[in-house]
Amino acid sequence: MTTKDKREEGEASIKAAIAAMPEHDKVIAKKLHKIITEEAPDLIPRTWYGFPAYGDSNGKVLCFFRSTKKFGERYMTFGFNDVAKLDNGNVWPISFAIKELASKDELEIVRIIKKAIS
């Protein structure tokens, strides 16, 4: 399967995963998807354990997000795996709770993604 085929298949699976989310989560998920694909265009979209996820050409997931519906949580989760370059000393965050996504929050997501792919 070519990278283009993986990208198209992944895009379709992410759209289906987002469509299955509660309405409030869909709004946030669509914003996250747009930010990630614009700021990290080399990442390949896919689903991972049913979550929208974005990984490298080797299939390693860099980041993902999960709906409140998945585990009945009161917030969405935006997280990173070990390929993300977020290291900051001996302890650093790799997961973030999202209840709303205002413009300033979107800028913070952009900053984190840029650092993760640096």
For each residue, the residues with C-beta under 8 A, 3 or more apart:
1: 5 6 9
2: 5 6
3: 6 7 44 57
4: 7 8
5: 1 2 8 9
6: 1 2 3 9 10 44 46
7: 3 4 10 11 44 45
8: 4 5 11 12
9: 1 5 6 12 13 46
10: 6 7 13 14 44 45 46 47
11: 7 8 14 15 45
12: 8 9 15 16
13: 9 10 16 17 45 46 47
14: 10 11 17 18 33 45 46 47 52
15: 11 12 18 19
16: 12 13 19 20 47
17: 13 14 20 21 47 50 51 52
18: 14 15 21 26 29 30 33 52
19: 15 16 26
20: 16 17 67 69
21: 17 18 25 26 29 67 69
22: 25 26 67 68 69
23: 26 27
24: 27 28 68
25: 21 22 28 29 67 68 69 76
26: 18 19 21 22 23 29 30
27: 23 24 30 31 101
28: 24 25 31 32 76 98 100 101
29: 18 21 25 26 32 33 52 65 67 76
30: 18 26 27 33 34
31: 27 28 34 35 101 106
32: 28 29 35 36 52 65 78 98 101 109
33: 14 18 29 30 36 37 45 52
34: 30 31 37 38
35: 31 32 38 39 106 109 110 113
36: 32 33 39 40 43 54 63 113
37: 33 34 40 41 43 45 54
38: 34 35 41
39: 35 36 110 113 114 117
40: 36 37 43 54 62 113 116 117
41: 37 38
42: 56 57 117
43: 36 37 40 54 55 56 62 63 117
44: 3 6 7 10 54 55 56 57 59
45: 7 10 11 13 14 33 37 52 53 54
46: 6 9 10 13 14 53 54 55 59 61
47: 10 13 14 16 17 50 51 52 53
48: 51 53 55 61 64
49:
50: 17 47 70
51: 17 47 48 64 65 66 67 70
52: 14 17 18 29 32 33 45 47 64 65
53: 45 46 47 48 61 63 64
54: 36 37 40 43 44 45 46 61 62 63 64
55: 43 44 46 48 58 59 60 61 62 83
56: 42 43 44 59 60 62 83
57: 3 42 44
58: 55
59: 44 46 55 56
60: 55 56 81 83
61: 46 48 53 54 55 64 81 83
62: 40 43 54 55 56 80 81 83 84 116 117
63: 36 43 53 54 78 79 80 81 84 113 116
64: 48 51 52 53 54 61 78 79 80 81
65: 29 32 51 52 76 77 78 79 98
66: 51 70 71 76 77 79
67: 20 21 22 25 29 51 70 76
68: 22 24 25 72 73 74 75 76
69: 20 21 22 25 72
70: 50 51 66 67 73
71: 66
72: 68 69
73: 68 70 76 77
74: 68 99
75: 68 97 98 99
76: 25 28 29 65 66 67 68 73 97 98 99
77: 65 66 73 95 96 97 98
78: 32 63 64 65 95 96 98 109
79: 63 64 65 66 94 95 96
80: 62 63 64 84 86 94 95 112 116
81: 60 61 62 63 64 84 94
82:
83: 55 56 60 61 62
84: 62 63 80 81 94 116 117
85: 115 116 117 118
86: 80 92 93 94 112 115 116
87: 92
88: 91 92
89: 92
90:
91: 88
92: 86 87 88 89
93: 86 96
94: 79 80 81 84 86
95: 77 78 79 80
96: 77 78 79 93 112
97: 75 76 77
98: 28 32 65 75 76 77 78 101 105
99: 74 75 76
100: 28 105
101: 27 28 31 32 98 105 106 109
102: 105 106
103: 106 107
104: 107 108
105: 98 100 101 102 108 109
106: 31 35 101 102 103 109 110
107: 103 104 110 111
108: 104 105 111 112
109: 32 35 78 101 105 106 112 113
110: 35 39 106 107 113 114
111: 107 108 114 115
112: 80 86 96 108 109 115 116
113: 35 36 39 40 63 109 110 116 117
114: 39 110 111 117 118
115: 85 86 111 112 118
116: 40 62 63 80 84 85 86 112 113
117: 39 40 42 43 62 84 85 113 114
118: 85 114 115
